[in-house]
């Protein structure tokens, strides 16, 4: 059993490496402030980005993002999920969400926004994968729970966004609905665990940064990465 787990982890990690490379250029292009046009040039030398999927500047050789960062994060997240779910159909939909999540987290950390062009297209793809998994596993109940989970978590975040005075944004609300779909499939306890862990991780990191005087109480933080990390822990069965 342990050998099979390692094999599935390796399969997931190797599969995710080229997927991470494909995400490198979109993440770089979208890492701009809200309302600004996509990044079209290398920030170091000003050379235009190639139309294909570049991962380094053709003129100066600068990496678009940290060297191998997105590839390694993608491989780690998908590898862990494949190790958890193995040959179950769920591994595909959770692996897909992990790749989208890595891209969203990196953009959010860079410019404090969660682009609609990453979040919204993920809804129909994840919905299709959920439906296919439900058909294969004859789990219509889990599919209904997933849909309800997306609505519930999205609605909760919408209320929190209204009450937060701008500390939570529309991107967080849309991401919450996406996470709710995946965690709802696993069960209500997983949904609650993932949601709570997101807030707990954000609180712990914020306290550490406050203690180190890296931020103040009024500093806006990128909340998306904590939401995604909490969801990942819940998918892995960590409570």
C-alpha positions, 0 to 999 in steps of 0.5 A: 500500500505504501509503495502504491501511494508513492507511485501515485504521488510520483505520477501526480508530481510528474504530470503537474510539472509541465502543467506548472510550466504552462501556467507560468506565462499566464500567472506572470501576465496577470500579476498586475493591479486590478484595472491595469492591462496584462503584463506584456513586457519583461519587467527587467529589460522591457522586451515583449513577451512571446506569443507562445508560452514563455518561461524566461525572457528571450532577451535577458533570460530572466525567469517569469516568476521564481525559478521552478517555483510554480512547477515545484508547487504544482508538483507538490500539491498534485502529488500529495492529492494523488497520494491521498486519492490514488486511482479514484476518479476524485484525484483528477478533479482535485488535481485540477483545482490544485493547479488552478489554486497554485496559479491563483495563490501566486497572483494574489501574493504578488498583487493582492487580487484573484483574476476572474480569468482564472477563477470563473473558467474553473467553475464549468471545468470542475463542475464537469469533473464532478459530474463525471466522477458522480456518474462513474462512482454512482454518487449523485448524493455527493454531487448534490452535496458538492453543489450545495457546498459551493453555494453555502461557502460562497454565500458565507463569504459574500456575507463576510465580504459585505461586513468586512469593509473591503478586507475580503473582496469579490475574488475571495467570494468567487474562490470560496464557491469553487472551494466549496464545490470540492470540499462539499464533495468530500462531506460537510466536515471537510467543508467546515475544516477547510474553511476554518483552517483558512482563517486559522492559518491567516490569523497565525501568519498575521500575528507572526508578521505583526509581532515582527512589525512586518505589517500593521493592523490596517494592512490588507493581506492576500487571503486567497493563499490561506483559503487554498492552503486550508482547502488542501489540508482538508482534502488531504484529511488533515484536521 
